[in-house]
Amino acid sequence: MLELQHLSRSYRGIPAISDVSFRVGAGEIVGFLGPNGAGKSTTVKIITGLLRPNDGSVLFEGRDIHSDLLAWRATFGYIPEEAHLYAWMSALEYLQLVGRLRGMRERLIEEKATAMLQLLGLESWRHSPMTAYSKGMRQRVLMAASLMHDPKMLVFDEPLSGLDVLSSRLFRDLLHELAAAGKAVLYISHVLEIVEQICDRVIVIAQGKVLADAPPSDLTRLMELPSLEKVFAQLVRQQDTRSAAKEMVEVMRIGDG
């Protein structure tokens, strides 16, 4: 469904990503992992059409997204890492705005927005300005907004940020239902335990290059490691965090003499 072909992008001559290629098929939940500065954000901006690659292309159902960006943006839903919302609006007003921008009929907007807010536990807050919402509540509004137009492709960037336990469980169940409905899901997260539980495949990127693309169970078996967290640390050559933590405590204890 979604295919990235040899994407490269540089900023002032410094490579951010280089020769990035992978696919996300219909009904698949694909994890996209990498340390800070690995190139995840650049890749996502290219997928969403906010950036153009220096080389390579993004295809959706065999068609380059830049041949009709408006049509492409009507096809996917997106939850960004930061919940940038028009906070003076209520949740209902925001979903109404999203629906109108998507070209949906007013009656359908009202029906879907009302149902989504009820299912997400926001019905009693529907007319309150989002300045009064917690971070988790705003994430739930973004969740509803990403689904309003029945997208074929979904990009979720750290979607569990700020969610309580019940909302997190709801979101994980939602991911499985979306995949069962034939949606393609690209899931970006640092919570590797959840990625290991829910993703069909995992793509690991570091220093702008794809290092692995396989089911989590295959990665742990092939690398003879007990968890995806251990695989990730080895692939990206992550520092020994336990030793670093101990050294930080030692530095903290240094006195004036």
C-alpha positions in Angstrom: 0.0 0.0 0.0 2.7 2.5 1.1 6.1 2.2 -0.4 9.2 4.3 0.2 11.8 3.9 -2.5 15.4 4.9 -1.8 14.6 8.2 0.0 17.5 10.6 0.8 17.3 14.0 2.3 20.0 16.4 3.4 20.0 19.7 5.3 22.7 22.1 4.2 24.7 19.2 2.9 24.4 17.1 6.0 22.5 13.8 5.3 19.4 13.3 7.5 18.4 10.0 5.8 20.1 8.0 3.1 18.6 5.3 0.8 15.6 4.6 3.1 13.2 2.0 1.6 10.4 0.0 3.2 6.8 -0.9 2.7 3.6 -0.9 4.8 0.9 -3.2 3.5 -2.8 -3.2 4.0 -3.7 -4.7 7.4 -0.2 -4.3 8.7 1.0 -2.6 11.8 4.7 -1.6 11.3 6.8 -0.2 14.0 9.3 2.5 13.1 12.1 2.8 15.7 15.2 4.8 16.1 17.2 6.9 18.6 16.8 10.7 18.7 18.2 12.2 15.5 18.0 8.9 13.6 15.9 10.3 10.8 12.4 9.3 11.9 11.0 12.8 11.8 12.4 13.6 8.4 11.0 10.3 7.0 7.6 11.1 8.5 7.6 14.6 7.1 8.4 13.2 3.7 5.6 10.6 4.0 3.0 13.3 5.0 4.1 15.5 2.1 5.6 18.3 4.3 9.0 17.7 2.9 10.3 16.6 -0.5 13.1 14.1 -0.6 16.3 15.1 -2.5 16.2 11.6 -4.0 13.7 8.7 -4.1 9.9 8.6 -4.0 6.9 7.7 -1.9 4.2 5.6 -3.5 0.7 4.9 -2.3 -1.1 2.1 -4.1 1.5 2.4 -6.8 1.2 6.2 -7.4 3.7 8.9 -6.4 2.1 11.0 -3.6 3.4 14.2 -5.2 1.4 13.6 -8.3 -1.7 14.7 -6.2 -0.8 15.7 -2.7 -4.4 16.8 -1.9 -5.7 13.4 -2.8 -2.9 11.7 -0.7 -3.6 13.8 2.3 -7.3 12.9 2.1 -6.2 9.3 2.3 -4.2 9.2 5.6 -4.8 10.0 9.2 -2.0 11.4 11.4 -1.4 11.8 15.1 1.8 13.9 15.6 4.0 13.6 18.6 3.0 17.0 20.0 -0.7 17.8 20.3 -0.8 21.1 18.5 -4.4 22.1 18.6 -6.5 25.3 18.4 -6.9 25.2 22.2 -9.5 27.9 22.3 -11.9 25.6 20.5 -13.8 22.8 22.1 -13.3 19.2 21.1 -16.5 19.2 19.2 -15.6 22.4 17.3 -12.2 21.0 16.5 -13.7 17.8 15.0 -16.2 19.8 13.1 -13.4 21.9 11.6 -11.4 18.7 10.7 -14.5 17.2 9.1 -15.2 20.3 7.0 -11.6 20.6 5.9 -12.0 16.9 4.8 -15.1 17.8 2.8 -17.4 15.7 4.9 -21.2 16.4 5.0 -22.4 18.3 8.1 -24.8 15.5 9.2 -22.0 12.9 9.0 -19.6 15.2 10.9 -22.0 15.6 13.8 -22.8 11.9 13.9 -19.1 10.8 13.9 -17.8 13.5 16.2 -20.5 12.8 18.8 -19.9 9.1 18.7 -16.1 9.5 18.8 -16.2 11.8 21.8 -18.5 9.5 23.7 -16.3 6.5 23.0 -13.2 8.3 24.1 -14.8 9.5 27.4 -14.9 13.2 26.3 -18.7 13.6 25.9 -19.0 15.8 29.1 -16.1 18.0 27.9 -17.4 18.4 24.3 -18.2 22.1 24.7 -15.3 23.0 26.9 -12.3 24.8 25.5 -9.3 22.5 25.1 -7.2 24.9 27.2 -8.9 23.0 30.1 -7.9 19.6 28.8 -5.0 17.5 30.1 -2.3 16.3 27.6 -4.0 12.9 27.5 -7.4 14.4 26.7 -5.8 16.3 23.8 -4.3 13.1 22.5 -7.7 11.5 22.5 -9.1 14.4 20.5 -6.2 13.9 18.0 -7.1 10.3 17.9 -10.7 11.1 16.9 -9.6 13.6 14.3 -7.3 11.1 12.6 -10.1 8.7 12.2 -13.0 11.0 11.2 -12.6 10.5 7.4 -12.1 6.7 7.4 -8.4 6.9 6.1 -6.7 4.0 4.4 -3.3 4.8 5.9 -2.5 5.9 9.5 0.7 7.4 10.9 0.9 7.4 14.7 3.9 9.3 16.2 4.2 8.5 20.0 0.4 8.3 20.3 0.4 7.0 23.8 2.1 10.2 25.2 0.0 11.4 28.1 -2.6 8.7 27.9 -3.7 6.9 31.1 -3.7 3.1 31.4 -7.3 2.7 30.2 -6.8 5.0 27.2 -3.6 3.2 26.3 -5.3 -0.1 26.4 -8.1 1.3 24.2 -5.6 2.5 21.7 -3.8 -0.8 21.5 -7.1 -2.6 20.9 -7.9 0.1 18.3 -4.7 -0.7 16.4 -5.7 -4.3 16.1 -9.2 -3.4 14.9 -7.7 -1.0 12.3 -5.4 -3.6 11.0 -8.3 -6.1 10.9 -10.3 -3.5 8.8 -7.4 -3.5 6.2 -5.8 -0.2 7.3 -2.1 0.3 6.9 -0.5 1.6 10.2 3.0 3.1 10.7 3.6 3.2 14.4 6.4 5.3 15.8 7.3 4.8 19.5 10.1 4.6 22.1 8.0 2.2 24.2 9.6 -1.0 22.8 7.6 -3.4 25.0 4.4 -2.3 23.4 5.9 -2.2 19.9 7.0 -5.8 20.4 3.5 -6.8 21.5 1.5 -5.2 18.7 3.6 -4.7 15.6 3.8 -7.3 12.7 7.1 -5.9 11.6 9.7 -3.5 13.0 11.9 -1.1 11.1 15.0 0.2 12.9 16.7 3.3 11.6 19.9 4.9 12.9 22.1 7.6 11.4 19.6 8.0 8.6 19.8 4.4 7.4 17.6 1.4 7.8 19.4 -1.3 9.9 16.6 -3.9 10.2 13.2 -4.7 8.8 11.6 -7.9 10.2 9.0 -9.2 12.6 10.1 -8.6 16.3 10.3 -12.4 16.9 12.6 -12.9 14.0 14.9 -10.1 15.2 15.2 -11.5 18.7 15.7 -15.1 17.4 18.3 -14.2 14.8 20.3 -12.0 17.1 19.9 -14.4 20.0 18.7 -11.7 22.4 15.8 -12.0 24.8 13.8 -8.8 23.9 13.3 -6.2 21.2 14.8 -3.6 23.6 18.1 -5.6 23.7 18.0 -5.9 19.9 17.4 -2.2 19.5 20.3 -1.3 21.8 22.7 -3.5 19.9 21.6 -2.4 16.4 22.0 1.3 17.2 25.1 0.8 19.3 23.3 2.4 22.3 25.6 3.4 25.2 25.7 1.3 28.4 22.9 3.2 30.2 23.5 1.5 33.5 27.2 2.6 33.6 26.2 6.1 32.4 23.7 6.4 35.2 26.2 5.3 37.8 28.7 7.8 36.6 26.1 10.6 36.7 25.4 9.8 40.4 29.2 9.9 41.0 29.4 13.3 39.4 26.4 14.5 41.4 28.3 13.5 44.6 31.4 15.5 43.8 31.8 18.2 46.5 33.8 21.4 46.7 36.7 19.6 48.4 
